[in-house]
Amino acid sequence: MLLQEHVTLAPYTTLKVGGIGRYLAVVDSVGAVEPVRQFALHTAVPVLVLGHGSNVLISDSGFAGLVLINQIKGRTYTTNADGTTHATFGAGEDWDAVVADTVERGYWGLENLSHIPGTVGATPIQNVGAYGVEVSERIVSVAAISLVTGAVRTFTPAECQFSYRDSYFKTQPGRDWLITHVTFILHPTRAAAVLTYADLRTFAAAHLDYTAADIRAEIISIRSTKFPNWQTIGTAGSYFKNPSITLAQVAALLDRYPALPHWPQPDGTVKVSLGWILDQVCGLRGYTDGAVSLSAHQALVLLNTGDSATAITEFARYVADTVYHKTHITIEPEVRSV
């Protein structure tokens, strides 16, 4: 086990901020987890698991524990009797590279989730979703190791407790599990295509012989106009969740803002577009305070060019307070603060 001490954590997150980590270790195989786990237990320090750090804000004071960088790799495809394919990927695989691989092989199922930063292991934690698809709809199982006991377990989708941008792995007990592999179901034909978003329906109508690769290319084109390059600028993508509110709340808002995009949910609430609210109601699209800003292209996206996590926290608090003042909606971050 190669253990580093007193490591600056900013380079390990896409927001490019974060103080000193007391310890840092990289694991690139299932077997490499146990000595790291034992070290954390013997030194009685907490463990923070990171992949690409695309959905975390580490404080300026750093992390007084062990940062475990998950780089477990591997890609396996197994064809089932019904023609579907189960694809198992190591948690440390780059997510967009994996999506590209499935598309190049002619499979359908993950193309709508193209051009999203992060690793495979992060997708079930966050229940990543885009363009009408959430990974919870594609996940067959999640393999993980308990950082407390060392037990190995395979979680079913039901056991993952998926909900909007949430899962069991974001709970306190769930954070004790290190995800090692995720298995997805893929389909052989475009009967599995999801075209619920208007942009994709328009594209499909104009390209009747479209492939999964075409859908992926179109989504990359669309997202490239809305989201910055996370490799060159500090960002976590969408910083806040789209809020779900009551029927009474949405009715009151629609009286004032008839164009507000909204989507009824199975639980009786209504999800509303926070990006639209930030832009049209709060006037915050492109708003800048020092090194932190909301994107001029997509108001839901927070950008950072400085080195202060505190500045990001204060900026996000101002945005949330503004939304509440204008709409009486309490918004929540997608990003985890550490």
C-alpha beads as a LAMMPS data file, in Angstrom:
LAMMPS data file: protein, C-alpha beads

338 atoms
337 bonds

1 atom types
1 bond types

-500.0 500.0 xlo xhi
-500.0 500.0 ylo yhi
-500.0 500.0 zlo zhi

Masses

1 110.0

Atoms # bond

1 1 1 0.000 0.000 0.000
2 1 1 1.388 3.375 -1.069
3 1 1 0.250 5.976 1.425
4 1 1 0.741 9.712 1.025
5 1 1 0.467 12.234 3.842
6 1 1 -0.592 15.871 3.959
7 1 1 -1.834 15.991 0.360
8 1 1 -3.490 19.021 -1.216
9 1 1 -6.915 17.824 -2.327
10 1 1 -7.874 20.564 -4.796
11 1 1 -6.409 18.665 -7.805
12 1 1 -8.608 15.679 -6.939
13 1 1 -11.899 17.554 -7.441
14 1 1 -13.470 19.155 -10.498
15 1 1 -14.277 22.299 -8.495
16 1 1 -10.500 22.586 -8.037
17 1 1 -10.664 23.590 -4.367
18 1 1 -9.977 21.810 -1.114
19 1 1 -7.454 21.902 1.702
20 1 1 -5.044 19.247 2.970
21 1 1 -5.943 15.584 3.353
22 1 1 -4.194 13.877 6.283
23 1 1 -3.680 10.664 4.298
24 1 1 -4.299 9.627 0.698
25 1 1 -4.199 6.195 -0.913
26 1 1 -5.049 4.931 -4.397
27 1 1 -6.673 1.521 -4.874
28 1 1 -6.679 -0.046 -8.335
29 1 1 -8.014 -3.512 -7.502
30 1 1 -10.394 -5.188 -5.087
31 1 1 -7.443 -6.779 -3.312
32 1 1 -5.871 -3.378 -2.693
33 1 1 -8.824 -2.241 -0.605
34 1 1 -8.172 -4.408 2.471
35 1 1 -4.821 -2.929 3.610
36 1 1 -6.215 0.579 3.183
37 1 1 -9.316 -0.375 5.138
38 1 1 -7.200 -1.874 7.919
39 1 1 -5.031 1.234 8.108
40 1 1 -8.104 3.460 8.504
41 1 1 -9.474 1.225 11.254
42 1 1 -6.185 1.045 13.156
43 1 1 -5.612 4.796 12.997
44 1 1 -9.300 5.499 13.735
45 1 1 -9.682 8.029 10.935
46 1 1 -12.717 8.602 8.706
47 1 1 -12.529 7.632 5.044
48 1 1 -13.550 9.792 2.083
49 1 1 -13.894 7.898 -1.198
50 1 1 -13.265 9.852 -4.396
51 1 1 -13.328 8.937 -8.053
52 1 1 -12.848 12.048 -10.167
53 1 1 -14.211 14.286 -7.406
54 1 1 -16.910 15.615 -9.728
55 1 1 -19.657 16.017 -7.152
56 1 1 -17.884 17.086 -3.972
57 1 1 -16.864 20.348 -2.329
58 1 1 -13.967 19.839 0.074
59 1 1 -13.541 22.622 2.604
60 1 1 -10.528 24.890 2.814
61 1 1 -9.613 23.178 6.076
62 1 1 -9.250 19.894 4.215
63 1 1 -10.087 16.401 5.461
64 1 1 -8.604 15.032 8.694
65 1 1 -8.808 11.432 7.576
66 1 1 -7.952 9.074 4.741
67 1 1 -8.881 9.996 1.178
68 1 1 -9.269 6.832 -0.875
69 1 1 -9.011 7.313 -4.642
70 1 1 -10.970 4.542 -6.360
71 1 1 -9.245 3.511 -9.609
72 1 1 -10.606 -0.037 -9.928
73 1 1 -10.886 -0.722 -13.665
74 1 1 -12.344 -3.397 -15.907
75 1 1 -14.983 -3.823 -18.627
76 1 1 -16.877 -7.070 -19.187
77 1 1 -19.796 -7.717 -21.563
78 1 1 -22.042 -10.776 -21.275
79 1 1 -24.834 -11.491 -23.762
80 1 1 -28.056 -12.896 -22.309
81 1 1 -30.461 -15.381 -23.872
82 1 1 -33.029 -12.636 -24.552
83 1 1 -30.515 -10.628 -26.602
84 1 1 -29.773 -8.058 -23.934
85 1 1 -26.259 -7.574 -22.612
86 1 1 -24.995 -7.162 -19.071
87 1 1 -22.012 -4.819 -18.979
88 1 1 -19.921 -4.761 -15.801
89 1 1 -17.497 -1.903 -15.296
90 1 1 -14.949 -1.170 -12.591
91 1 1 -15.925 1.738 -10.373
92 1 1 -12.784 3.651 -11.313
93 1 1 -13.531 3.643 -15.033
94 1 1 -14.200 7.043 -16.591
95 1 1 -17.952 7.262 -17.103
96 1 1 -18.004 8.985 -20.479
97 1 1 -15.351 6.617 -21.841
98 1 1 -17.541 3.683 -20.810
99 1 1 -20.609 5.222 -22.469
100 1 1 -18.564 5.728 -25.632
101 1 1 -17.446 2.097 -25.508
102 1 1 -21.027 0.795 -25.281
103 1 1 -22.106 2.962 -28.199
104 1 1 -19.148 1.919 -30.350
105 1 1 -20.123 -1.710 -29.734
106 1 1 -23.635 -0.969 -31.010
107 1 1 -25.456 -1.174 -27.683
108 1 1 -28.350 1.026 -26.589
109 1 1 -29.104 2.186 -23.062
110 1 1 -26.466 4.655 -21.879
111 1 1 -26.224 7.046 -24.840
112 1 1 -28.459 9.679 -23.187
113 1 1 -25.954 9.860 -20.320
114 1 1 -23.088 10.990 -22.529
115 1 1 -20.676 13.793 -21.665
116 1 1 -21.162 13.600 -17.892
117 1 1 -18.018 13.914 -15.773
118 1 1 -17.098 11.369 -13.130
119 1 1 -16.479 7.670 -12.714
120 1 1 -18.689 4.611 -12.976
121 1 1 -18.732 4.209 -9.194
122 1 1 -20.219 7.656 -8.722
123 1 1 -23.233 7.021 -10.955
124 1 1 -25.292 4.864 -8.566
125 1 1 -24.391 7.079 -5.606
126 1 1 -25.824 10.135 -7.316
127 1 1 -28.356 8.262 -9.464
128 1 1 -26.994 10.254 -12.351
129 1 1 -29.566 11.280 -14.922
130 1 1 -29.910 13.299 -18.114
131 1 1 -32.218 13.572 -21.129
132 1 1 -34.924 11.359 -19.701
133 1 1 -32.709 8.537 -18.389
134 1 1 -31.448 7.787 -14.892
135 1 1 -28.815 5.125 -14.246
136 1 1 -31.212 3.466 -11.800
137 1 1 -33.224 2.393 -14.870
138 1 1 -30.177 0.665 -16.342
139 1 1 -28.426 -0.752 -13.264
140 1 1 -28.684 -4.489 -12.662
141 1 1 -26.465 -4.643 -9.571
142 1 1 -23.818 -2.792 -7.578
143 1 1 -20.883 -4.670 -6.021
144 1 1 -19.296 -3.138 -2.942
145 1 1 -16.987 -3.743 0.012
146 1 1 -17.775 -2.629 3.543
147 1 1 -15.061 -0.314 4.815
148 1 1 -16.110 -1.270 8.338
149 1 1 -16.183 -5.077 8.208
150 1 1 -14.563 -5.951 4.879
151 1 1 -17.695 -7.842 3.805
152 1 1 -18.387 -8.102 0.072
153 1 1 -21.947 -7.533 -1.054
154 1 1 -23.957 -7.179 -4.242
155 1 1 -26.813 -4.662 -4.030
156 1 1 -29.964 -5.023 -6.109
157 1 1 -31.574 -1.870 -7.529
158 1 1 -34.214 -2.025 -4.800
159 1 1 -31.518 -2.219 -2.119
160 1 1 -29.832 0.826 -3.634
161 1 1 -32.941 2.850 -2.684
162 1 1 -32.733 5.065 -5.740
163 1 1 -34.584 8.358 -5.949
164 1 1 -33.983 11.664 -7.702
165 1 1 -30.228 12.320 -7.465
166 1 1 -30.115 10.134 -4.395
167 1 1 -29.460 6.581 -3.219
168 1 1 -28.650 4.463 -0.186
169 1 1 -24.962 5.212 -0.808
170 1 1 -25.506 8.852 0.131
171 1 1 -26.828 7.925 3.579
172 1 1 -24.474 7.625 6.526
173 1 1 -24.607 3.792 6.540
174 1 1 -24.264 3.762 2.758
175 1 1 -21.045 5.752 2.866
176 1 1 -19.431 2.832 4.666
177 1 1 -19.496 0.905 1.373
178 1 1 -16.855 1.226 -1.331
179 1 1 -18.373 0.488 -4.735
180 1 1 -16.109 -1.774 -6.798
181 1 1 -18.194 -2.651 -9.873
182 1 1 -21.511 -1.704 -11.438
183 1 1 -23.468 -3.880 -13.878
184 1 1 -25.812 -2.310 -16.439
185 1 1 -28.332 -3.779 -18.878
186 1 1 -27.885 -2.810 -22.526
187 1 1 -30.100 -3.467 -25.529
188 1 1 -29.335 -4.534 -29.100
189 1 1 -31.764 -2.273 -30.978
190 1 1 -32.995 1.301 -30.910
191 1 1 -36.348 0.129 -29.576
192 1 1 -34.693 1.050 -26.265
193 1 1 -34.095 4.662 -27.344
194 1 1 -35.468 7.324 -25.008
195 1 1 -36.571 10.468 -26.850
196 1 1 -38.658 12.191 -24.206
197 1 1 -36.758 15.462 -24.588
198 1 1 -37.874 17.745 -27.415
199 1 1 -34.327 18.277 -28.692
200 1 1 -33.909 14.541 -29.230
201 1 1 -37.351 14.079 -30.819
202 1 1 -36.557 16.844 -33.281
203 1 1 -33.212 15.247 -34.089
204 1 1 -34.730 11.789 -34.546
205 1 1 -37.458 13.131 -36.838
206 1 1 -34.799 14.672 -39.069
207 1 1 -32.564 11.556 -39.030
208 1 1 -34.824 8.538 -39.416
209 1 1 -31.934 6.065 -39.531
210 1 1 -30.287 7.411 -36.380
211 1 1 -28.004 5.189 -34.298
212 1 1 -26.979 5.268 -30.646
213 1 1 -23.777 6.942 -31.814
214 1 1 -25.852 9.661 -33.469
215 1 1 -27.824 10.265 -30.267
216 1 1 -24.595 10.408 -28.286
217 1 1 -23.073 12.906 -30.731
218 1 1 -26.179 15.093 -30.590
219 1 1 -26.213 15.096 -26.788
220 1 1 -22.517 15.960 -26.667
221 1 1 -23.202 18.830 -29.055
222 1 1 -26.096 20.121 -26.932
223 1 1 -24.292 19.732 -23.622
224 1 1 -21.141 21.402 -24.960
225 1 1 -23.132 24.621 -25.456
226 1 1 -24.475 24.510 -21.897
227 1 1 -21.713 23.020 -19.775
228 1 1 -18.058 24.060 -19.512
229 1 1 -15.107 21.766 -19.974
230 1 1 -14.677 20.359 -16.470
231 1 1 -11.043 19.577 -17.267
232 1 1 -10.110 23.239 -17.731
233 1 1 -12.411 25.191 -15.411
234 1 1 -13.586 24.513 -11.880
235 1 1 -17.139 23.178 -11.941
236 1 1 -19.323 20.387 -10.617
237 1 1 -21.861 20.789 -13.422
238 1 1 -25.345 21.379 -12.053
239 1 1 -24.715 22.556 -8.501
240 1 1 -28.326 22.339 -7.283
241 1 1 -31.135 19.828 -7.713
242 1 1 -34.306 20.698 -9.586
243 1 1 -36.782 21.065 -6.695
244 1 1 -40.028 19.142 -6.361
245 1 1 -42.839 21.240 -4.891
246 1 1 -46.511 20.878 -4.033
247 1 1 -49.400 21.303 -6.476
248 1 1 -50.428 24.463 -4.633
249 1 1 -46.927 25.913 -4.933
250 1 1 -46.640 25.201 -8.628
251 1 1 -50.112 26.606 -9.295
252 1 1 -49.139 29.861 -7.585
253 1 1 -45.913 30.055 -9.561
254 1 1 -47.653 29.309 -12.868
255 1 1 -50.041 32.183 -12.222
256 1 1 -47.033 34.473 -12.155
257 1 1 -44.785 32.623 -14.613
258 1 1 -46.906 30.605 -17.109
259 1 1 -43.826 29.455 -19.070
260 1 1 -42.201 27.749 -16.069
261 1 1 -41.151 24.226 -17.166
262 1 1 -42.613 21.657 -14.790
263 1 1 -43.115 17.908 -14.643
264 1 1 -45.637 16.039 -12.436
265 1 1 -44.006 13.308 -10.320
266 1 1 -45.345 9.885 -9.283
267 1 1 -45.448 10.954 -5.628
268 1 1 -47.866 13.795 -6.372
269 1 1 -45.298 16.585 -6.296
270 1 1 -44.216 18.628 -9.303
271 1 1 -40.604 19.038 -10.354
272 1 1 -39.757 22.503 -11.666
273 1 1 -36.796 23.755 -13.670
274 1 1 -34.410 25.512 -11.310
275 1 1 -32.293 26.682 -14.243
276 1 1 -35.317 28.529 -15.628
277 1 1 -36.115 30.031 -12.220
278 1 1 -32.525 31.199 -11.732
279 1 1 -32.607 32.806 -15.172
280 1 1 -36.136 34.127 -15.648
281 1 1 -37.277 34.744 -12.081
282 1 1 -34.081 35.574 -10.184
283 1 1 -32.011 37.098 -12.994
284 1 1 -28.964 35.133 -11.867
285 1 1 -27.823 33.591 -15.135
286 1 1 -24.231 34.778 -15.525
287 1 1 -24.184 36.282 -12.028
288 1 1 -20.618 36.646 -10.760
289 1 1 -19.133 37.324 -7.359
290 1 1 -15.350 37.317 -7.410
291 1 1 -14.056 33.994 -8.698
292 1 1 -17.435 32.228 -8.530
293 1 1 -20.285 32.554 -11.017
294 1 1 -23.314 30.946 -12.569
295 1 1 -22.807 30.080 -16.215
296 1 1 -24.111 32.530 -18.804
297 1 1 -25.172 29.514 -20.876
298 1 1 -26.917 27.441 -18.170
299 1 1 -27.806 29.111 -14.897
300 1 1 -27.793 25.824 -12.981
301 1 1 -24.053 25.419 -13.566
302 1 1 -21.657 26.923 -11.016
303 1 1 -18.190 27.932 -12.218
304 1 1 -15.114 28.540 -10.110
305 1 1 -11.809 30.136 -11.085
306 1 1 -10.454 30.685 -7.569
307 1 1 -9.047 28.567 -4.771
308 1 1 -11.587 29.093 -1.982
309 1 1 -14.215 26.538 -1.014
310 1 1 -15.608 29.088 1.425
311 1 1 -16.307 31.486 -1.448
312 1 1 -18.251 28.744 -3.251
313 1 1 -20.262 27.942 -0.123
314 1 1 -21.159 31.589 0.438
315 1 1 -22.045 32.055 -3.231
316 1 1 -24.317 28.988 -3.181
317 1 1 -25.993 30.249 -0.011
318 1 1 -26.711 33.593 -1.694
319 1 1 -28.250 31.798 -4.678
320 1 1 -30.430 29.631 -2.427
321 1 1 -31.538 32.651 -0.385
322 1 1 -32.442 34.546 -3.568
323 1 1 -34.526 31.654 -4.871
324 1 1 -36.373 31.379 -1.559
325 1 1 -37.015 35.127 -1.435
326 1 1 -38.457 35.105 -4.973
327 1 1 -40.376 31.819 -4.914
328 1 1 -40.501 30.444 -1.348
329 1 1 -38.801 27.294 -2.687
330 1 1 -36.012 25.785 -0.617
331 1 1 -33.369 24.345 -2.961
332 1 1 -30.786 21.688 -2.191
333 1 1 -27.287 21.187 -3.605
334 1 1 -26.418 18.136 -5.651
335 1 1 -22.839 18.591 -4.509
336 1 1 -21.719 16.988 -1.250
337 1 1 -19.834 19.252 1.131
338 1 1 -16.990 17.691 3.132

Bonds

1 1 1 2
2 1 2 3
3 1 3 4
4 1 4 5
5 1 5 6
6 1 6 7
7 1 7 8
8 1 8 9
9 1 9 10
10 1 10 11
11 1 11 12
12 1 12 13
13 1 13 14
14 1 14 15
15 1 15 16
16 1 16 17
17 1 17 18
18 1 18 19
19 1 19 20
20 1 20 21
21 1 21 22
22 1 22 23
23 1 23 24
24 1 24 25
25 1 25 26
26 1 26 27
27 1 27 28
28 1 28 29
29 1 29 30
30 1 30 31
31 1 31 32
32 1 32 33
33 1 33 34
34 1 34 35
35 1 35 36
36 1 36 37
37 1 37 38
38 1 38 39
39 1 39 40
40 1 40 41
41 1 41 42
42 1 42 43
43 1 43 44
44 1 44 45
45 1 45 46
46 1 46 47
47 1 47 48
48 1 48 49
49 1 49 50
50 1 50 51
51 1 51 52
52 1 52 53
53 1 53 54
54 1 54 55
55 1 55 56
56 1 56 57
57 1 57 58
58 1 58 59
59 1 59 60
60 1 60 61
61 1 61 62
62 1 62 63
63 1 63 64
64 1 64 65
65 1 65 66
66 1 66 67
67 1 67 68
68 1 68 69
69 1 69 70
70 1 70 71
71 1 71 72
72 1 72 73
73 1 73 74
74 1 74 75
75 1 75 76
76 1 76 77
77 1 77 78
78 1 78 79
79 1 79 80
80 1 80 81
81 1 81 82
82 1 82 83
83 1 83 84
84 1 84 85
85 1 85 86
86 1 86 87
87 1 87 88
88 1 88 89
89 1 89 90
90 1 90 91
91 1 91 92
92 1 92 93
93 1 93 94
94 1 94 95
95 1 95 96
96 1 96 97
97 1 97 98
98 1 98 99
99 1 99 100
100 1 100 101
101 1 101 102
102 1 102 103
103 1 103 104
104 1 104 105
105 1 105 106
106 1 106 107
107 1 107 108
108 1 108 109
109 1 109 110
110 1 110 111
111 1 111 112
112 1 112 113
113 1 113 114
114 1 114 115
115 1 115 116
116 1 116 117
117 1 117 118
118 1 118 119
119 1 119 120
120 1 120 121
121 1 121 122
122 1 122 123
123 1 123 124
124 1 124 125
125 1 125 126
126 1 126 127
127 1 127 128
128 1 128 129
129 1 129 130
130 1 130 131
131 1 131 132
132 1 132 133
133 1 133 134
134 1 134 135
135 1 135 136
136 1 136 137
137 1 137 138
138 1 138 139
139 1 139 140
140 1 140 141
141 1 141 142
142 1 142 143
143 1 143 144
144 1 144 145
145 1 145 146
146 1 146 147
147 1 147 148
148 1 148 149
149 1 149 150
150 1 150 151
151 1 151 152
152 1 152 153
153 1 153 154
154 1 154 155
155 1 155 156
156 1 156 157
157 1 157 158
158 1 158 159
159 1 159 160
160 1 160 161
161 1 161 162
162 1 162 163
163 1 163 164
164 1 164 165
165 1 165 166
166 1 166 167
167 1 167 168
168 1 168 169
169 1 169 170
170 1 170 171
171 1 171 172
172 1 172 173
173 1 173 174
174 1 174 175
175 1 175 176
176 1 176 177
177 1 177 178
178 1 178 179
179 1 179 180
180 1 180 181
181 1 181 182
182 1 182 183
183 1 183 184
184 1 184 185
185 1 185 186
186 1 186 187
187 1 187 188
188 1 188 189
189 1 189 190
190 1 190 191
191 1 191 192
192 1 192 193
193 1 193 194
194 1 194 195
195 1 195 196
196 1 196 197
197 1 197 198
198 1 198 199
199 1 199 200
200 1 200 201
201 1 201 202
202 1 202 203
203 1 203 204
204 1 204 205
205 1 205 206
206 1 206 207
207 1 207 208
208 1 208 209
209 1 209 210
210 1 210 211
211 1 211 212
212 1 212 213
213 1 213 214
214 1 214 215
215 1 215 216
216 1 216 217
217 1 217 218
218 1 218 219
219 1 219 220
220 1 220 221
221 1 221 222
222 1 222 223
223 1 223 224
224 1 224 225
225 1 225 226
226 1 226 227
227 1 227 228
228 1 228 229
229 1 229 230
230 1 230 231
231 1 231 232
232 1 232 233
233 1 233 234
234 1 234 235
235 1 235 236
236 1 236 237
237 1 237 238
238 1 238 239
239 1 239 240
240 1 240 241
241 1 241 242
242 1 242 243
243 1 243 244
244 1 244 245
245 1 245 246
246 1 246 247
247 1 247 248
248 1 248 249
249 1 249 250
250 1 250 251
251 1 251 252
252 1 252 253
253 1 253 254
254 1 254 255
255 1 255 256
256 1 256 257
257 1 257 258
258 1 258 259
259 1 259 260
260 1 260 261
261 1 261 262
262 1 262 263
263 1 263 264
264 1 264 265
265 1 265 266
266 1 266 267
267 1 267 268
268 1 268 269
269 1 269 270
270 1 270 271
271 1 271 272
272 1 272 273
273 1 273 274
274 1 274 275
275 1 275 276
276 1 276 277
277 1 277 278
278 1 278 279
279 1 279 280
280 1 280 281
281 1 281 282
282 1 282 283
283 1 283 284
284 1 284 285
285 1 285 286
286 1 286 287
287 1 287 288
288 1 288 289
289 1 289 290
290 1 290 291
291 1 291 292
292 1 292 293
293 1 293 294
294 1 294 295
295 1 295 296
296 1 296 297
297 1 297 298
298 1 298 299
299 1 299 300
300 1 300 301
301 1 301 302
302 1 302 303
303 1 303 304
304 1 304 305
305 1 305 306
306 1 306 307
307 1 307 308
308 1 308 309
309 1 309 310
310 1 310 311
311 1 311 312
312 1 312 313
313 1 313 314
314 1 314 315
315 1 315 316
316 1 316 317
317 1 317 318
318 1 318 319
319 1 319 320
320 1 320 321
321 1 321 322
322 1 322 323
323 1 323 324
324 1 324 325
325 1 325 326
326 1 326 327
327 1 327 328
328 1 328 329
329 1 329 330
330 1 330 331
331 1 331 332
332 1 332 333
333 1 333 334
334 1 334 335
335 1 335 336
336 1 336 337
337 1 337 338
